[in-house]
């Protein structure tokens, strides 16, 4: 459980970094795009900003998907560690013991 939370926090940090990079590249792209005349270096920077923005958007989607999966796993672990689940497991074990075994010879 603790390791899931550590992984979740790391992914959340990566998601925050991706959002910052997306915003930074979007601002640069917008600034360069609005320029009337650009030199070759600015055209390259414009292209790079767009590429990096696109890569970070894909990273963001991936990180969000991972967070959903990890959150689900955390919920499952929390439920399995709850008293209700333990009581449920004990009842199931008792029921299994009480079921007669059918043996055919």
Backbone torsions as a table, in degrees:
resi	resn	phi	psi	omega
1	UNK	NA	-45.3	-179.3
2	UNK	-62.6	-39.6	-179.7
3	UNK	-66.6	-35.7	176.8
4	UNK	-62.5	-40.2	180.0
5	UNK	-67.8	-38.3	177.5
6	UNK	-63.2	-45.9	178.8
7	UNK	-62.9	-41.9	179.8
8	UNK	-60.1	-44.3	179.6
9	UNK	-63.8	-39.7	178.7
10	UNK	-64.3	-41.9	179.4
11	UNK	-67.7	-38.1	178.3
12	UNK	-63.6	-38.9	176.4
13	UNK	-63.9	-41.1	178.3
14	UNK	-64.1	-38.8	177.6
15	UNK	-62.7	-42.2	177.9
16	UNK	-63.6	-41.5	177.4
17	UNK	-62.7	-41.7	179.3
18	UNK	-61.8	-42.3	178.2
19	UNK	-62.2	-41.6	178.0
20	UNK	-62.8	-43.9	179.4
21	UNK	-64.6	-39.9	178.3
22	UNK	-60.0	-47.3	-179.7
23	UNK	-63.4	-43.7	-179.5
24	UNK	-61.4	-47.8	-178.5
25	UNK	-69.4	-32.4	177.9
26	UNK	-66.7	-40.5	178.1
27	UNK	-64.5	-44.9	179.2
28	UNK	-63.1	-44.4	179.6
29	UNK	-60.5	-45.9	-179.3
30	UNK	-63.1	-43.4	-179.8
31	UNK	-61.5	-47.5	-178.8
32	UNK	-70.2	-34.8	-178.4
33	UNK	-65.5	-34.3	-177.3
34	UNK	-77.0	-16.1	-179.7
35	UNK	-64.2	136.0	178.9
36	UNK	-66.1	-49.2	-179.3
37	UNK	-124.4	132.6	178.7
38	UNK	-123.3	144.3	173.5
39	UNK	-87.9	179.4	-174.9
40	UNK	-62.7	-37.9	179.1
41	UNK	-65.5	-38.2	178.2
42	UNK	-69.3	-35.1	175.4
43	UNK	-63.9	-40.7	177.7
44	UNK	-65.5	-43.6	178.7
45	UNK	-62.4	-38.1	177.9
46	UNK	-62.6	-46.2	179.2
47	UNK	-63.7	-43.4	179.2
48	UNK	-64.4	-40.6	179.7
49	UNK	-62.3	-41.9	179.3
50	UNK	-65.8	-42.2	179.6
51	UNK	-63.6	-46.5	-179.5
52	UNK	-65.1	-37.6	177.8
53	UNK	-62.2	-43.7	-179.8
54	UNK	-64.2	-42.8	178.7
55	UNK	-62.5	-44.3	-179.0
56	UNK	-69.6	-29.7	175.1
57	UNK	-67.4	-39.0	175.9
58	UNK	-66.1	-40.5	176.7
59	UNK	-61.7	-40.1	179.1
60	UNK	-62.4	-45.5	179.1
61	UNK	-61.4	-43.9	179.2
62	UNK	-62.7	-45.1	-179.3
63	UNK	-64.2	-40.2	178.3
64	UNK	-63.7	-39.4	177.6
65	UNK	-64.1	-44.6	177.9
66	UNK	-61.4	-40.3	179.4
67	UNK	-62.1	-40.0	177.7
68	UNK	-61.6	-44.9	-180.0
69	UNK	-63.1	-45.9	-178.7
70	UNK	-66.0	-40.6	177.4
71	UNK	-60.1	-40.2	177.7
72	UNK	-63.5	-43.8	179.1
73	UNK	-63.6	-38.6	177.9
74	UNK	-64.0	-43.5	177.9
75	UNK	-60.6	-42.5	178.9
76	UNK	-62.3	-46.4	179.9
77	UNK	-62.2	-42.4	179.0
78	UNK	-61.9	-40.4	179.2
79	UNK	-65.8	-43.8	-179.7
80	UNK	-64.2	-28.6	179.4
81	UNK	-87.7	-6.7	-177.8
82	UNK	-74.6	158.8	179.5
83	UNK	-65.5	-37.9	-179.7
84	UNK	-59.0	-43.1	-179.1
85	UNK	-66.5	-41.2	179.4
86	UNK	-63.8	-40.9	177.2
87	UNK	-63.7	-43.1	178.4
88	UNK	-58.8	-44.2	179.1
89	UNK	-63.0	-41.7	178.6
90	UNK	-63.3	-41.8	178.2
91	UNK	-62.8	-43.4	178.4
92	UNK	-60.8	-43.1	179.0
93	UNK	-62.3	-41.1	178.0
94	UNK	-63.8	-42.9	179.5
95	UNK	-63.1	-39.9	179.5
96	UNK	-65.0	-34.8	178.8
97	UNK	-70.1	-32.8	-176.6
98	UNK	-80.9	-12.9	-179.1
99	UNK	-77.3	123.3	179.3
100	UNK	-68.0	145.2	179.2
101	UNK	-90.5	128.6	-179.9
102	UNK	-91.6	111.9	-179.4
103	UNK	-115.0	129.2	176.6
104	UNK	-111.3	136.4	-179.7
105	UNK	-108.1	NA	NA
